Amino acid sequence: MSTPAIAAPRGTRDYLDGDGAALLSCIDIHRRVSSLFGYRHVITPIFEAAELFERGTGTGTDVVEKEMYSFTDRGNRALALRPEGTPGVIRALAADPAVRDIRPYRAQYDGPMFRYDRPQKGRYREFHQVGVEVLGVRDPNIDVEVLHVAWETFSALGIGNVDIRLNSLGSREDRLHYRDELVAYYTPLRDELCEDCRRRLDTNPLRLLDCKTDARHVAAAPILLDGLAADTRTYFHDVQEGLRAEGIPFTVDPRIVRGLDYYCDTTFEFWHSSLNGAQNALGGGGRYDGLAEVLGLPHTPGVGYALGVERLMVIRSELEGIQQGLSPSVLVIALDAESVKHARTCATALRAASVPTALDVAKGKLDRKFRWCERMGVSWCIMCGEDEVRDGQVTLRNLQDRTQERLDMDACIARLAASREE
C-alpha cells in the first residue's frame, strides 16, 4: 500500500513557473511607485499578539471572530497569524520615538496575510497584500495622496477601468448617531435577518450593510452621509476636490463601510468589473485616526490602503500583452567540458548587461536543450564550443527563425539589446 501524497492546505497555492515571478512583479511595481511618492519600506512580523487584532481590527468583525488563525505558543502566549497589515505597522511605527518625530511618516509594506475565508477567484486563505500608511497628520490632502499612489500603481500594472468607490464614515460622534439609526431600522426586521446579521445588530451594526444574504434590506436603510456634522462634511468635500484636481475619477458610494472597526472619515474601495459583482474589490482603505489609541499608543492619525496581490494577478493575466513573469531571455550552452569556463563568462557578461540568462553546462543533446527553450519561452540560445573558445566569440541562435551568427561578446549584447527594442 503506497503512502498517500500530502496536498497543499485548502485555500493555499504554490507559485510555480511564471506565477511566482508574476506575484513578485506586482509587489516590485508597488514598491517602485510608492517609493516615488516618498514612502519607506517597513517589515513587521507575520505573527503578532492576538490582542493586537482583537483590539485594532475589532472583536465584532468577521476577520477576528471567524477568520483569524490564532494559537497559543509554548509560553502560553495568545498569538495570531496576521490577517491584515495595518495594526502591525501602526504598532511598530507609533511606538517608535524616532518615528514620532517625523510627521507625516510615509510607510509602504507587502507580504503574506492569513484569513480562514472561503476560497474563491483571486482569494485564498494565505494571500499577499501591498499597502501604504501615512501617520501623524490629519489632512484631506494626505488622503488624496494615498489614493493617488494606488491610482498610479494600477496604471503601472497596466490595469485600467478601476472604479474608486468613495465614502465618509464621519467622526466617532457621527457613527454613534448613525449606529442608533441603523439599530432602529433593523430591529423590527430581526426575525428576517440571517444568523450573522442578528449578531451584528448587537455588536457591529455597520456590518449589516455588507451582508449579501440580507442585501434586500440595504436600499431603504439610513445613509450616513446624510447625517454628517459640518466639519466632517467639509473634510469629505475637500477630499473630493483634491481628487478632481489630480484628475482621478471616483464614485461616491454611501454604502461603502469596509469590514474593520477602526475606520473614520474617508473610506474607499477599488473595484474592477472582471472580478464579478460582490467580489470585485481589488482592495481598499481609509482614515483611522483613533486606531493607535485603541492599541494603547499615543494619538497618531493615519490613513492608508491595502491591495490584494492575487486579485491584481487575476486581472493582469486576463489582459493581453501582460507577461506573467520574467523567463530567461537567453540560454547559454557549453558544447563540451572545455567550453564551460567560456560559457560562464558569457553568461556573467549578459547578466551584467541586465539580460536574464540561464546557463546550461550539463551533457545532453542540443535538440533537447532547444525544446527546453521552447517550453520556457526562451528566444535566444548562445552556444560555446571549441571554435568559439579559440576565437573569443559565441554563436548566437535565434530560436524563432532558426538563424544563427558568430559574434564577439560586445556585438552579441548589442544584438540582443536591439532585438528587445524591435
C-alpha positions as CSV (number, residue, x, y, z in Angstrom):
1,M,0.0,0.0,0.0
2,S,1.5,3.3,-1.1
3,T,1.8,6.3,1.2
4,P,-0.8,8.9,0.3
5,A,0.6,12.2,-1.1
6,I,0.4,15.3,1.1
7,A,-1.5,18.1,-0.6
8,A,-1.2,21.8,0.0
9,P,-3.8,23.0,2.6
10,R,-7.1,24.2,1.2
11,G,-7.0,27.9,0.4
12,T,-3.3,28.0,-0.3
13,R,-1.4,27.7,-3.6
14,D,2.0,27.0,-4.9
15,Y,3.6,29.7,-7.2
16,L,5.3,27.7,-9.9
17,D,6.8,28.6,-13.3
18,G,5.9,32.2,-14.1
19,D,3.3,32.6,-11.3
20,G,6.0,33.4,-8.7
21,A,7.6,36.0,-11.0
22,A,4.1,37.4,-11.7
23,L,3.5,37.9,-7.9
24,L,6.9,39.4,-7.4
25,S,6.3,41.7,-10.4
26,C,3.1,43.2,-8.8
27,I,5.0,43.7,-5.5
28,D,8.0,45.3,-7.1
29,I,5.8,47.7,-9.1
30,H,4.0,48.8,-6.0
31,R,7.3,49.3,-4.2
32,R,8.7,51.4,-7.1
33,V,5.6,53.6,-7.4
34,S,5.2,54.2,-3.7
35,S,8.9,55.0,-3.4
36,L,8.4,57.7,-6.0
37,F,6.0,59.3,-3.6
38,G,8.5,59.1,-0.7
39,Y,7.2,56.0,1.1
40,R,9.7,54.0,3.1
41,H,9.5,50.2,3.2
42,V,8.7,48.6,6.6
43,I,8.6,44.9,7.5
44,T,6.6,43.6,10.5
45,P,6.2,40.1,11.9
46,I,3.9,37.6,10.2
47,F,2.5,36.7,13.6
48,E,1.6,39.1,16.4
49,A,-0.2,39.1,19.8
50,A,-3.8,38.1,19.1
51,E,-4.9,41.1,21.2
52,L,-3.4,43.4,18.6
53,F,-6.1,42.4,16.1
54,E,-8.8,41.9,18.7
55,R,-8.4,45.5,19.8
56,G,-7.4,47.0,16.5
57,T,-9.4,45.2,13.9
58,G,-12.3,44.7,16.3
59,T,-13.9,41.7,18.1
60,G,-17.2,42.4,16.3
61,T,-15.7,41.8,12.9
62,D,-15.8,38.6,10.8
63,V,-12.0,38.9,10.5
64,V,-11.4,38.4,14.2
65,E,-14.5,36.2,15.1
66,K,-14.4,33.8,12.2
67,E,-11.3,34.2,10.0
68,M,-8.3,34.8,12.2
69,Y,-5.7,32.0,12.6
70,S,-5.0,32.2,16.3
71,F,-2.9,29.8,18.5
72,T,-1.2,29.6,21.9
73,D,2.6,29.1,21.8
74,R,4.8,27.1,24.2
75,G,5.0,30.1,26.5
76,N,1.1,30.1,26.7
77,R,1.0,33.4,24.8
78,A,-2.0,34.1,22.6
79,L,-0.7,34.8,19.1
80,A,-2.3,35.1,15.6
81,L,-1.1,35.0,12.0
82,R,-1.7,38.5,10.8
83,P,-5.0,38.8,8.9
84,E,-4.0,42.3,7.7
85,G,-1.1,44.7,7.8
86,T,-2.3,48.0,9.3
87,P,-2.4,47.2,13.0
88,G,1.2,45.8,12.9
89,V,2.5,48.8,11.0
90,I,0.8,51.2,13.5
91,R,2.2,49.2,16.5
92,A,5.7,49.4,15.1
93,L,5.7,53.0,14.0
94,A,3.6,54.7,16.6
95,A,5.6,53.2,19.4
96,D,9.0,54.3,18.0
97,P,10.1,57.7,19.4
98,A,12.4,58.4,16.4
99,V,9.4,57.8,14.0
100,R,7.1,60.0,16.1
101,D,9.4,63.0,15.3
102,I,8.7,62.5,11.6
103,R,5.3,63.9,10.6
104,P,4.0,62.8,8.3
105,Y,5.6,59.4,8.2
106,R,5.0,57.6,4.9
107,A,5.3,53.8,5.0
108,Q,4.8,51.0,2.5
109,Y,4.6,47.3,3.2
110,D,4.0,44.0,1.5
111,G,3.8,40.3,2.4
112,P,1.6,37.3,3.2
113,M,-1.6,37.6,5.3
114,F,-3.9,34.8,6.6
115,R,-7.6,34.5,6.9
116,Y,-9.8,31.4,7.2
117,D,-12.1,32.6,4.4
118,R,-14.0,30.8,1.7
119,P,-11.5,30.3,-1.2
120,Q,-12.8,31.9,-4.5
121,K,-11.5,33.7,-7.5
122,G,-8.4,35.7,-6.5
123,R,-8.9,35.0,-2.8
124,Y,-7.0,32.5,-0.7
125,R,-6.5,31.7,3.0
126,E,-2.9,32.6,2.6
127,F,-2.7,35.7,0.4
128,H,-0.5,38.6,-0.3
129,Q,-1.1,42.3,0.2
130,V,0.7,45.5,-0.7
131,G,-0.2,48.7,1.1
132,V,0.8,52.1,2.3
133,E,0.1,54.0,5.6
134,V,0.7,57.7,6.3
135,L,0.9,58.5,10.1
136,G,0.8,61.7,12.1
137,V,-1.2,64.1,10.0
138,R,-5.0,64.6,9.6
139,D,-5.3,66.4,6.3
140,P,-7.6,65.7,3.3
141,N,-4.6,66.3,1.0
142,I,-2.9,63.3,2.6
143,D,-6.0,61.2,1.9
144,V,-5.8,62.3,-1.8
145,E,-2.1,61.4,-1.9
146,V,-2.8,57.9,-0.7
147,L,-5.4,57.4,-3.4
148,H,-3.0,58.9,-5.9
149,V,-0.4,56.3,-5.1
150,A,-2.9,53.5,-5.6
151,W,-4.1,55.1,-8.9
152,E,-0.5,55.3,-10.2
153,T,0.1,51.7,-9.1
154,F,-2.9,50.5,-11.2
155,S,-1.5,52.4,-14.1
156,A,2.0,51.0,-13.8
157,L,0.5,47.5,-13.6
158,G,-1.4,48.1,-16.8
159,I,-4.8,47.8,-15.1
160,G,-7.4,50.2,-16.3
161,N,-11.1,50.7,-15.6
162,V,-10.6,50.8,-11.9
163,D,-13.6,52.3,-10.1
164,I,-12.8,54.1,-6.9
165,R,-15.8,53.9,-4.6
166,L,-15.6,56.7,-2.0
167,N,-17.5,57.4,1.2
168,S,-17.1,59.1,4.6
169,L,-17.8,57.4,7.9
170,G,-17.5,60.7,9.7
171,S,-16.4,61.2,13.2
172,R,-16.9,58.9,16.2
173,E,-20.0,61.0,17.1
174,D,-21.3,60.8,13.6
175,R,-21.0,57.0,13.7
176,L,-22.6,56.6,17.1
177,H,-25.6,58.6,15.9
178,Y,-25.8,56.6,12.7
179,R,-25.4,53.3,14.7
180,D,-28.6,54.3,16.6
181,E,-30.4,54.9,13.3
182,L,-29.4,51.6,11.9
183,V,-30.4,49.7,15.0
184,A,-33.8,51.4,15.0
185,Y,-34.2,50.5,11.3
186,Y,-33.1,46.8,11.5
187,T,-34.6,45.9,14.9
188,P,-38.1,45.3,13.5
189,L,-36.5,43.2,10.8
190,R,-34.5,41.0,13.2
191,D,-36.5,37.8,12.5
192,E,-35.9,38.2,8.8
193,L,-32.1,38.6,9.2
194,C,-29.6,35.8,8.8
195,E,-27.9,34.5,11.9
196,D,-24.7,36.6,11.3
197,C,-26.8,39.8,10.9
198,R,-28.8,39.2,14.1
199,R,-25.4,39.0,15.9
200,R,-24.1,42.1,14.1
201,L,-27.2,44.0,15.1
202,D,-26.0,43.8,18.7
203,T,-22.2,44.0,18.1
204,N,-21.4,45.9,14.9
205,P,-24.5,47.3,13.1
206,L,-22.5,48.9,10.3
207,R,-21.6,45.4,9.1
208,L,-25.3,44.9,8.3
209,L,-24.7,47.0,5.1
210,D,-22.2,44.5,3.8
211,C,-24.2,41.3,4.2
212,K,-25.0,39.7,0.8
213,T,-27.7,37.4,2.3
214,D,-29.8,40.4,3.6
215,A,-28.9,42.8,0.8
216,R,-32.6,43.4,0.1
217,H,-32.9,45.5,3.2
218,V,-30.0,47.8,2.5
219,A,-31.7,50.1,-0.1
220,A,-34.1,51.5,2.5
221,A,-31.6,51.8,5.3
222,P,-30.5,55.2,6.6
223,I,-27.5,56.8,4.9
224,L,-24.6,58.0,7.0
225,L,-23.6,60.8,4.6
226,D,-27.0,62.5,5.3
227,G,-26.1,63.0,9.0
228,L,-22.5,64.1,8.8
229,A,-21.6,67.1,11.0
230,A,-20.5,70.3,9.2
231,D,-16.7,69.8,9.8
232,T,-16.7,66.2,8.6
233,R,-18.8,67.1,5.6
234,T,-16.2,69.8,4.7
235,Y,-13.4,67.3,5.1
236,F,-15.1,64.9,2.7
237,H,-15.7,67.7,0.2
238,D,-12.0,68.7,0.3
239,V,-11.0,65.1,-0.4
240,Q,-13.3,65.0,-3.5
241,E,-12.0,68.4,-4.7
242,G,-8.4,67.1,-4.3
243,L,-9.1,64.0,-6.4
244,R,-10.7,66.1,-9.1
245,A,-7.6,68.4,-9.1
246,E,-5.4,65.3,-9.7
247,G,-7.7,64.0,-12.4
248,I,-8.5,60.9,-10.5
249,P,-12.1,59.7,-11.2
250,F,-14.3,58.3,-8.4
251,T,-17.8,57.4,-7.4
252,V,-19.4,58.5,-4.1
253,D,-21.0,55.3,-2.7
254,P,-22.7,55.8,0.7
255,R,-22.8,52.1,1.3
256,I,-19.0,51.6,1.4
257,V,-18.3,50.9,5.1
258,R,-15.3,48.5,5.0
259,G,-15.0,45.4,7.2
260,L,-12.9,46.7,10.1
261,D,-13.7,48.7,13.2
262,Y,-11.0,51.4,13.1
263,Y,-12.1,53.5,10.0
264,C,-13.3,57.1,10.2
265,D,-13.9,59.9,7.7
266,T,-12.6,58.9,4.3
267,T,-13.1,55.3,3.3
268,F,-12.8,53.7,-0.1
269,E,-12.7,50.5,-2.2
270,F,-11.1,49.8,-5.6
271,W,-13.5,47.9,-7.8
272,H,-12.9,46.1,-11.1
273,S,-15.7,44.5,-13.2
274,S,-13.6,41.5,-14.1
275,L,-13.8,40.2,-10.5
276,N,-17.6,39.8,-10.8
277,G,-20.2,41.6,-8.7
278,A,-19.9,41.5,-4.9
279,Q,-16.4,40.1,-5.1
280,N,-14.9,42.8,-7.4
281,A,-12.9,44.7,-4.8
282,L,-9.1,44.8,-5.5
283,G,-8.6,46.3,-2.1
284,G,-9.5,49.4,-0.1
285,G,-8.7,51.5,2.9
286,G,-9.3,54.8,4.6
287,R,-8.6,57.0,7.6
288,Y,-8.2,55.6,11.1
289,D,-7.4,58.4,13.4
290,G,-8.3,56.5,16.6
291,L,-6.5,53.2,16.0
292,A,-3.3,54.0,17.7
293,E,-5.1,54.9,21.0
294,V,-7.1,51.7,20.9
295,L,-3.8,49.9,20.8
296,G,-2.5,51.8,23.9
297,L,-0.2,54.0,21.8
298,P,0.0,57.9,21.6
299,H,-2.6,59.5,19.4
300,T,-1.5,59.1,15.9
301,P,-3.8,60.0,13.0
302,G,-3.4,57.8,10.0
303,V,-4.7,56.8,6.5
304,G,-3.8,54.0,4.2
305,Y,-4.9,51.2,1.9
306,A,-4.2,47.6,1.1
307,L,-4.4,45.8,-2.3
308,G,-4.8,42.0,-2.8
309,V,-1.9,40.9,-5.0
310,E,-3.6,37.7,-6.1
311,R,-6.6,39.8,-7.3
312,L,-4.2,42.1,-9.2
313,M,-2.7,39.0,-10.8
314,V,-6.1,37.7,-11.9
315,I,-6.7,40.9,-13.8
316,R,-3.2,41.2,-15.3
317,S,-3.5,37.6,-16.5
318,E,-6.7,38.5,-18.4
319,L,-5.1,41.5,-20.1
320,E,-3.5,41.0,-23.5
321,G,0.2,41.8,-23.6
322,I,0.9,41.5,-19.9
323,Q,3.7,39.0,-19.3
324,Q,3.2,36.8,-16.2
325,G,6.8,36.7,-15.2
326,L,10.3,37.1,-16.5
327,S,11.6,33.8,-18.0
328,P,15.3,33.9,-19.1
329,S,15.7,35.6,-22.4
330,V,18.8,33.6,-23.3
331,L,20.2,30.2,-22.7
332,V,24.0,29.9,-22.8
333,I,25.1,26.3,-23.6
334,A,28.6,24.8,-23.2
335,L,29.0,22.3,-26.0
336,D,31.8,20.4,-24.2
337,A,33.7,20.4,-20.9
338,E,36.5,22.6,-22.3
339,S,34.0,25.3,-23.1
340,V,32.4,25.6,-19.6
341,K,34.6,28.5,-18.4
342,H,33.9,30.5,-21.6
343,A,30.2,29.8,-21.3
344,R,30.2,31.0,-17.7
345,T,32.0,34.2,-18.6
346,C,29.4,34.9,-21.4
347,A,26.5,34.3,-19.0
348,T,28.1,36.7,-16.4
349,A,28.5,39.4,-19.1
350,L,24.9,39.1,-20.2
351,R,23.6,39.3,-16.7
352,A,25.8,42.4,-16.1
353,A,24.0,43.9,-19.1
354,S,20.6,43.1,-17.5
355,V,19.8,40.3,-19.8
356,P,18.0,37.5,-18.0
357,T,20.2,34.5,-18.7
358,A,20.2,30.8,-17.8
359,L,23.4,28.7,-18.1
360,D,23.5,25.0,-19.2
361,V,26.8,23.2,-18.8
362,A,25.4,19.7,-18.5
363,K,25.8,17.0,-21.0
364,G,22.9,16.5,-23.3
365,K,21.6,16.7,-26.8
366,L,21.2,20.1,-28.4
367,D,17.7,19.4,-29.7
368,R,16.6,18.6,-26.1
369,K,18.0,21.9,-24.9
370,F,16.2,23.7,-27.7
371,R,12.9,22.1,-26.7
372,W,13.5,23.3,-23.1
373,C,13.9,26.8,-24.5
374,E,10.7,26.5,-26.4
375,R,8.8,25.4,-23.3
376,M,10.3,28.2,-21.2
377,G,9.7,30.9,-23.8
378,V,13.4,31.5,-24.3
379,S,14.0,33.3,-27.6
380,W,17.8,33.1,-28.0
381,C,20.5,30.5,-27.5
382,I,24.2,31.1,-27.2
383,M,26.5,28.2,-28.0
384,C,30.1,28.0,-26.8
385,G,32.3,25.2,-28.2
386,E,35.9,24.7,-29.3
387,D,35.8,27.2,-32.1
388,E,34.1,29.9,-30.1
389,V,36.7,29.5,-27.3
390,R,39.6,29.7,-29.8
391,D,38.2,32.8,-31.5
392,G,36.8,34.5,-28.3
393,Q,33.4,34.6,-29.8
394,V,29.9,33.0,-29.4
395,T,27.3,31.5,-31.7
396,L,24.0,33.3,-31.3
397,R,21.0,31.4,-32.5
398,N,17.5,32.9,-33.0
399,L,15.1,30.2,-31.9
400,Q,12.2,31.8,-33.7
401,D,13.6,31.7,-37.2
402,R,16.4,29.3,-36.5
403,T,19.1,31.6,-37.9
404,Q,22.5,31.9,-36.2
405,E,25.6,34.0,-36.5
406,R,29.1,34.2,-34.9
407,L,29.8,37.3,-32.9
408,D,32.1,38.7,-30.3
409,M,30.5,39.3,-26.9
410,D,30.0,43.0,-27.2
411,A,28.3,42.6,-30.5
412,C,26.2,39.8,-29.1
413,I,25.0,42.0,-26.2
414,A,24.2,44.8,-28.7
415,R,22.3,42.4,-30.9
416,L,20.2,41.2,-28.0
417,A,19.5,44.8,-26.8
418,A,18.4,45.7,-30.3
419,S,16.0,42.8,-30.5
420,R,14.3,43.9,-27.3
421,E,13.7,47.3,-28.9
422,E,12.2,45.9,-32.1
